[in-house]
Amino acid sequence: MRFDPRLTAPGCADGEYTLHAPGYAHAGLFWADSRGPLENRTAFAYLALDESGDGRFVFAGQRAIPFEATHAAACLTAPDRPDAFLLAPLPAHPEFSSEAPFMRIGVMSDLHLSSKPWRVRKAMRLLKDTDCVLIAGDMTNDGLPAQLERFYQLIEEELPGVPVLAVTGNHDYPVRPLPLIRTGIDDYHALQEKLLERALSLGASCLCDASGAYHARLNGCSFFGLNAVSHFRRFVFPDGKQLDFLRERLRACTDARRFILCHAPLQHHNPNAADRLAAPYLSRDGRIQSMIDEAGSVMFISGHTHVSLNDAAGCIEHDAARGNIYLNDSSVTRTALSGENAPSEWTDGAVVTISLYERHTEITARSVSSGRIISRGLCRFAWPNRT
């Protein structure tokens, strides 16, 4: 029997993994040490082997290998024989700082809170030790005042002392908002105001614009919030004023790490590959892209798609030339995965942690239900890279 990983670069999971295990029908591929698969991590691939016991997996998407992994493991199963596993050594990882991160940022999107908050609670508890939490929209399912108030209460209960920054999603507005329009009530923006006041009391600085956009700063990092949804759940930036604010603040910003929070992804960084050929979600998609390209060292964080972080093509992109990262955060609710035969855990909701080091940034994802680290949700980049 033989298991042979051929990686494109040390520390990067991209490459070809070939397996020859006569008599076995299936294999799960895991990161491992010399004793076997690492605990508390999901598989990074599942293979159906042919009649000869041969299988092949091609990994792409710029995923990383855990620092503690010295091997890859193929866990073999067949109906008529005992399980077994093969270990294959991995090349040494590139040198990164061994120091603790100077900041850990939690990310969630598409929580869709309605009447049962247990999943939202579990997601928040996975991020309780971060320095701040970013929420990329669809906090509620129906945008009703009671849901928004309940969401704020959950933050107070589960994330005490943690600043939370958010932007609106299309589900954070009611389907029939006419009574709210007539009375001039805009419940989401009242919630945003409360969250920014709370973040200010917890050490962040916040500059709010009349357009609905904002710029917050914490621990030498800048966070820009774009509210790209209006009544009737349309993706619009009225008069482009939020983008005027964003351009001005990006040009004036001297922070090495800048984050833009927006519910919908940009057209050319949408993990739904077919949607890249359709009309963009955002009304001024090209303008936002131009500003990000000009600025460099920006991480654009979005949600909305519900694509699983286990998706083969990946939900995280790194533009190394400009030093920009595009993170589509999947969802806290169940996610979508196509083209692979995988366990239900792969379509579970997820949360993300961004760990900032002096010379690199690491992105880690966890399953909401099990709390396990999602092997396909691990990426590591030399970021920022301002030129």
C-alpha positions in Angstrom: 0.0 0.0 0.0 1.2 3.5 -0.7 0.1 7.1 0.1 2.0 9.9 -1.7 1.3 13.6 -1.1 3.0 15.9 -3.7 2.7 19.5 -2.5 3.3 22.6 -4.6 5.0 24.4 -1.7 6.0 23.6 1.9 3.3 24.5 4.4 0.7 24.8 1.7 -1.8 22.0 1.2 -2.2 22.6 -2.5 -1.0 19.6 -4.5 -1.8 16.1 -5.6 -2.5 13.2 -3.1 -2.4 9.7 -4.6 -3.3 6.5 -2.8 -2.9 2.8 -3.6 -4.6 0.5 -1.1 -5.8 -2.8 -2.6 -8.8 -4.2 -0.9 -10.0 -0.9 0.5 -13.0 1.0 -0.8 -12.8 4.4 0.9 -10.3 6.8 2.5 -10.5 9.9 4.6 -7.4 12.2 4.4 -6.4 13.9 7.6 -3.5 16.0 9.0 -1.4 13.9 11.4 1.7 13.5 13.4 3.8 10.4 13.7 1.2 8.7 15.9 -1.8 9.3 13.6 -4.5 11.9 12.8 -4.5 15.1 14.8 -7.4 15.4 17.3 -10.2 17.8 16.9 -9.7 18.4 13.2 -12.0 17.3 10.4 -10.8 15.4 7.3 -9.6 17.5 4.4 -10.8 15.0 1.8 -12.9 11.8 1.4 -12.1 9.5 -1.5 -13.9 6.5 -3.1 -11.2 4.1 -4.3 -11.5 2.2 -7.5 -11.5 -1.6 -7.9 -7.7 -1.6 -7.6 -7.7 0.5 -4.4 -6.5 3.6 -6.2 -7.6 7.1 -5.5 -6.4 10.6 -6.3 -7.2 14.0 -4.7 -6.1 17.4 -6.0 -6.1 20.1 -3.4 -6.3 23.8 -4.4 -7.5 27.1 -2.8 -4.3 28.1 -1.0 -5.2 26.2 2.2 -2.5 25.8 4.8 -1.2 22.8 6.8 -1.3 23.0 10.6 2.1 23.7 12.2 1.8 20.6 14.4 1.2 18.3 11.4 4.3 16.4 10.4 2.4 13.8 8.3 -0.7 13.3 6.2 -2.8 10.3 7.1 -5.1 8.2 4.9 -7.7 6.4 7.0 -8.9 3.3 5.1 -12.2 1.5 5.3 -13.8 -1.6 3.6 -16.8 -3.7 4.4 -14.9 -6.9 4.8 -11.7 -5.9 6.6 -10.5 -3.9 9.6 -9.8 -0.2 9.3 -6.3 0.9 8.7 -4.3 4.1 8.1 -1.2 5.1 6.2 1.1 7.9 7.1 3.1 10.0 4.7 5.7 12.5 5.9 5.3 16.2 5.0 8.1 18.6 4.1 9.2 21.1 6.7 7.0 24.2 7.1 8.3 27.7 6.3 9.4 29.8 9.2 6.8 32.0 10.7 6.8 33.7 14.1 6.2 31.4 17.0 4.9 34.2 19.1 1.3 34.5 20.1 -0.9 36.6 17.8 -1.2 40.3 18.9 -4.9 40.2 18.0 -7.6 37.6 17.3 -10.7 38.7 15.4 -13.9 36.5 15.3 -16.0 36.6 12.2 -19.6 35.4 11.7 -22.3 35.9 9.1 -25.8 34.8 8.3 -26.9 33.8 11.8 -30.6 34.2 10.8 -31.8 34.5 14.4 -35.6 33.9 14.7 -37.2 32.2 17.7 -34.5 29.6 18.7 -31.1 31.1 19.6 -29.2 27.9 20.5 -27.1 27.8 17.3 -26.3 31.6 17.6 -25.3 31.0 21.3 -22.9 28.2 20.3 -21.4 30.3 17.6 -20.8 33.2 19.9 -19.3 31.0 22.6 -16.7 29.8 20.1 -15.5 33.4 19.7 -15.7 34.5 23.3 -11.9 34.7 23.7 -11.3 37.0 20.7 -10.5 40.7 20.9 -13.4 41.7 18.7 -16.1 40.1 16.6 -17.2 41.1 13.1 -20.6 40.2 11.8 -21.2 40.4 8.0 -25.0 40.7 8.0 -28.2 38.6 8.3 -28.0 38.7 12.0 -31.8 38.0 12.0 -34.1 36.1 9.7 -36.9 38.7 9.4 -35.5 42.0 10.6 -38.2 42.4 13.2 -37.6 44.6 16.2 -38.0 41.8 18.6 -35.4 39.7 16.8 -32.9 42.6 16.7 -33.4 43.2 20.4 -32.9 39.5 21.1 -29.7 39.5 19.1 -28.3 42.4 21.1 -29.2 40.6 24.3 -27.3 37.5 23.2 -24.2 39.6 22.5 -24.4 41.0 26.0 -24.8 37.5 27.5 -22.3 35.6 25.4 -19.7 38.2 24.4 -19.3 40.4 27.5 -16.4 42.7 27.1 -15.9 41.9 23.4 -16.5 44.7 20.9 -18.9 43.7 18.1 -19.0 45.4 14.8 -21.7 44.6 12.2 -23.3 45.5 8.9 -26.7 44.9 7.7 -27.8 41.9 5.5 -30.8 41.6 3.4 -32.6 39.6 6.1 -32.1 42.4 8.6 -35.0 44.3 7.0 -38.6 43.1 7.0 -40.0 41.7 3.8 -42.9 44.3 4.1 -41.2 47.4 5.5 -43.8 50.0 4.6 -45.0 50.7 8.2 -41.4 51.3 9.2 -40.8 53.6 6.3 -43.9 55.6 7.0 -42.9 56.2 10.6 -39.2 56.9 9.8 -38.1 53.9 12.0 -35.0 52.0 10.8 -34.4 49.3 13.4 -31.2 47.9 12.0 -29.4 51.3 12.2 -30.6 51.7 15.8 -28.9 48.4 16.5 -25.7 49.5 14.7 -25.7 52.7 16.8 -25.9 50.6 20.0 -23.1 48.3 18.9 -20.8 51.2 18.0 -21.5 52.9 21.3 -20.7 49.6 23.0 -17.5 49.2 21.0 -16.5 52.7 22.0 -17.0 51.9 25.7 -14.8 48.8 25.2 -11.8 50.7 23.8 -12.5 51.2 20.1 -12.7 54.5 18.3 -15.6 55.0 16.0 -16.3 57.5 13.2 -19.8 57.3 11.8 -20.9 58.9 8.5 -24.4 60.1 7.7 -24.5 57.7 4.8 -24.5 54.7 7.1 -20.9 53.7 6.7 -18.5 53.8 9.6 -14.7 53.5 10.4 -13.7 51.9 13.7 -10.2 51.4 15.0 -8.9 48.9 17.6 -5.4 47.7 18.4 -3.9 49.5 15.4 -6.3 48.0 12.9 -9.0 49.8 10.9 -12.5 48.4 10.3 -14.8 49.9 7.7 -18.5 49.0 7.7 -20.6 49.2 4.5 -24.3 48.9 4.7 -25.2 47.7 1.2 -28.9 46.8 1.8 -31.9 49.1 1.9 -35.6 48.7 2.4 -37.2 46.0 0.3 -33.9 44.1 0.7 -32.2 45.7 -2.3 -28.4 45.8 -2.6 -27.7 49.5 -3.2 -25.4 52.3 -2.1 -27.7 55.4 -2.4 -25.9 58.2 -4.3 -22.6 56.3 -3.6 -22.0 58.4 -0.5 -20.9 55.4 1.6 -18.2 54.7 -1.0 -17.1 58.4 -1.0 -16.6 58.0 2.8 -14.7 54.7 2.3 -12.4 56.2 -0.4 -11.6 59.2 1.8 -10.9 57.1 4.9 -8.8 54.5 3.1 -6.6 57.1 1.6 -6.1 58.8 5.0 -5.6 55.5 6.9 -2.1 54.6 8.0 -3.0 51.3 9.7 -1.2 48.4 8.2 -4.2 46.1 8.4 -7.6 47.3 7.1 -10.8 45.3 7.1 -13.9 46.1 5.0 -17.1 44.5 6.2 -20.0 44.1 3.6 -22.8 41.6 3.5 -22.5 40.7 -0.3 -19.2 39.5 -1.9 -17.6 41.3 -4.8 -18.4 39.8 -8.2 -14.9 38.4 -9.0 -14.5 37.0 -5.5 -17.8 35.1 -5.1 -17.3 31.5 -4.1 -20.4 30.7 -6.2 -18.3 30.5 -9.3 -21.4 30.6 -11.6 -22.4 33.9 -10.1 -19.2 35.5 -11.3 -20.7 35.4 -14.8 -23.9 37.0 -13.7 -24.7 40.6 -12.7 -22.9 41.6 -9.4 -24.8 41.8 -6.2 -23.5 45.2 -5.4 -24.7 48.2 -7.4 -21.2 49.8 -7.5 -19.1 46.6 -7.4 -16.5 47.9 -9.9 -15.9 51.0 -7.9 -15.4 49.1 -4.6 -12.9 46.8 -6.4 -10.9 49.7 -7.8 -10.6 51.3 -4.3 -9.4 48.0 -2.8 -6.9 47.5 -5.6 -5.6 51.0 -5.1 -5.4 50.7 -1.3 -3.7 47.3 -0.9 -3.4 45.4 2.4 -7.2 45.2 2.7 -9.2 42.2 3.9 -12.7 42.3 2.4 -15.1 40.2 4.5 -18.5 39.2 3.2 -21.3 36.6 3.7 -24.7 36.1 2.0 -23.7 33.0 -0.2 -23.9 30.3 2.5 -21.2 28.4 0.6 -19.4 25.9 2.9 -15.8 26.6 3.9 -15.3 23.0 2.8 -16.1 24.0 -0.8 -13.4 22.5 -3.1 -12.5 25.9 -4.7 -12.3 27.7 -1.3 -14.0 30.7 0.1 -10.7 32.6 0.8 -8.6 34.3 -1.8 -5.3 36.1 -1.6 -4.2 38.7 -4.1 -0.5 38.5 -3.3 0.5 41.3 -5.8 -1.7 43.8 -4.0 -1.7 42.2 -0.6 -5.5 41.9 -0.5 -7.5 39.0 1.0 -11.2 38.2 0.2 -13.0 36.1 2.9 -16.5 34.9 2.3 -17.6 33.7 5.7 -20.1 31.0 4.9 -22.8 31.1 7.5 -23.7 30.1 11.1 -26.7 28.3 9.7 -26.4 25.2 7.5 -24.3 25.7 4.4 -24.2 24.6 0.8 -21.7 22.1 -0.7 -21.8 20.6 -4.2 -19.8 18.1 -6.1 -18.5 16.0 -3.2 -19.7 13.1 -1.1 -19.0 14.3 2.4 -20.4 13.9 5.9 -23.1 16.3 7.3 -20.4 18.0 9.4 -19.0 19.5 6.2 -22.2 21.5 5.7 -22.6 22.5 9.3 -22.5 26.2 10.1 -19.1 27.7 10.9 -17.3 30.6 12.5 -13.9 32.0 11.6 -11.0 33.4 13.7 -8.4 35.7 12.1 -5.2 35.6 14.1 -2.9 38.6 13.4 0.9 38.1 13.8 3.6 40.6 13.0 4.6 38.9 9.7 1.6 36.8 8.8 -2.1 36.2 9.2 -3.8 32.9 9.9 -7.5 32.2 9.2 -9.1 29.3 11.1 -12.7 28.0 10.9 -14.7 25.9 13.3 -17.8 23.9 13.0 -20.6 25.4 15.1 -22.2 22.1 16.2 -19.0 20.1 17.0 -16.5 22.9 17.7 -13.9 21.0 15.6 -11.4 22.8 13.4 -12.3 22.7 9.8 -9.2 21.5 7.9 -10.3 23.1 4.7 -10.9 26.4 6.5 -7.2 27.0 7.4 -5.2 29.6 5.4 -2.0 31.4 6.2 -0.7 34.4 4.3 2.2 36.9 4.6 -0.2 39.8 5.2 -0.1 42.8 5.1 2.0 43.4 2.0 1.8 47.2 1.3 3.8 48.4 -1.7 
